[in-house]
Amino acid sequence: MPIEPPKSKAAKRLVVLDGPRAGGAVWLIGAGPGDPELLTVKACRVLATADVVVHDGLVSPAVLDLAPAAARRISVAKRKAHHSYDQEDINRLLIALAREGLVVARLKGGDPFVFGRGGEEVAACRAAGVECQVIPGVTAALAASAAAGAPLTHRGSAQAVTFVTGHATGDAEPELDWRTLATANQTVVIYMGLSKAALIAARLIDAGRAPSTPALIVENVSLPHERRIATRLDGLGDATAGLDGPALLMIGEAMALARADAPPSLPFMGREGGAAIRVGKC
Amino acid sequence: MPIEPPKSKAAKRLVVLDGPRAGGAVWLIGAGPGDPELLTVKACRVLATADVVVHDGLVSPAVLDLAPAAARRISVAKRKAHHSYDQEDINRLLIALAREGLVVARLKGGDPFVFGRGGEEVAACRAAGVECQVIPGVTAALAASAAAGAPLTHRGSAQAVTFVTGHATGDAEPELDWRTLATANQTVVIYMGLSKAALIAARLIDAGRAPSTPALIVENVSLPHERRIATRLDGLGDATAGLDGPALLMIGEAMALARADAPPSLPFMGREGGAAIRVGKC
């Protein structure tokens, strides 16, 4: 079926529609939490062969640097003030690029299938007959818990872990099942919940979660300026004061094990004399 | 504080206790789901410098091959018939090895903090004053959903994703909060639930989850012999017949997007002419 050209001006400028060519494919790639060392080997290698990189705002510059210098880079970051691309535009862009015969690396922060809207992009590619592969990534919750030394599941204090999003437009409340999330003995990780932290805490307490439940806030997960704040559920709102980077709210009994004071990414302690090893080429 | 020597015969043979030496550390490393390409770059590099590798049964041989040939490899696989190592023994082993001044790569399938008992090992190292770092990994649910093209979260059909374990000894029931897991509009991923699949499905249906809820079983996630079965919640028990490898049960409306027929790991479609790129050295 013919695809429609992108609607927005920004998208129109970037796509040349001159009919399908062979060899194109979309790789939906989990870019991990930010630290390029937390990419998978597969992500790293496929990225290194891309003709074009289509990326979200949360993908760090250090990760983008792993693509060939000659690869075109297209940011489809959703800005609060004006959405340069809506999801439909992004879908059309990916399809159009693949039909030009290009290897398209669609980079998403974390894992493509955890709050990444990756399912919509896969479905659009499938409907258009465009080859689309997915490479999983380390979702931010895993990296945040690893760095803090606080397990997501733990004998006796966390028999389950749940990921939800706290995102809601303007003054709206996130549509979450508070009763379910208030169950004890589980870790709840809230993505994109920073601006609603006080509300989320109040709702969870209303639904029965203990106000003293340990909580951890992690901003800029895995980046050199990662910040960790250990608090309690009833202190969650106050603890977010002054934070404005992307952040996770992690709530649950096992968060009592978090070390808020450990540095974001400890240097490698092996034979290299303590120097952190960084990714060069994959 | 002095550590006790390991209790079991197998553990005793492997540890030489001759007092603490400097430079030792434990790296708790997520080995990912099995495909060595799904290791993180960081995991791969640290593993390549290990003096000793202590690994679970689920870590694939291809991943173990990434450690130096000279590194000692110690399997602490828990066997059903006889536990060669219990968790206390493993903790003591890690501490003793690090105190010998060794770089210890403690490899765990998936992510160390998702059903890996990593929290217990970190706590034991901390208590003993042994340096312990955690490297996150791609937990099996992420890899299974990526390969099947079925997102864990999805607009309109999965606003949350929950990981639980279906493990229970003998005839015991897994201790799960069925009411919470039966809530619609979420994906529930059950690790180690194969032998209890029929029971789990029955409990979820009793608790109110629709019998027609799409379900996906993925055995041997990310390995060449990965097997995927798309079914419904009420067919989950029957669908597990004949499976005996490690498997995930994935239940939720978004699993309707799963492609059960896609090959386990599609060949790379880029410029390399379709040949899958495999990890050699990191």
Interface residues (C-beta under 8 A of the other chain):
Chain A: G23 A25 G30 G32 D35 P36 E37 L38 L39 T40 V41 K42 C44 R45 V46 T49 A50 V103 D111 P112 F113 V114 F115 G116 R117 G118 G119 E120 V122 A123 R126 E131 C132 Q133 V134 I135 P136 G137 V138 T139 L142 A143 S145 A146 A147 G149 A150 P151 L152 T153 H154 R155 Q159 A160 V161 T162 F163 V164 T165 E175 L176 D177 T180 T183 Q186 A254 L257 L266 F268 M269 G270 R271 E272 I277 V279 C282
Chain B: G23 A25 G30 G32 D35 P36 E37 L38 L39 T40 V41 K42 C44 R45 V46 T49 V103 D111 P112 F113 V114 F115 G116 R117 G118 G119 E120 V122 A123 R126 E131 C132 Q133 V134 I135 P136 G137 V138 T139 L142 A143 S145 A146 A147 G149 A150 P151 L152 T153 H154 R155 Q159 A160 V161 T162 F163 V164 T165 E175 L176 D177 T180 T183 Q186 A254 L257 L266 F268 M269 G270 R271 E272 I277 V279 C282
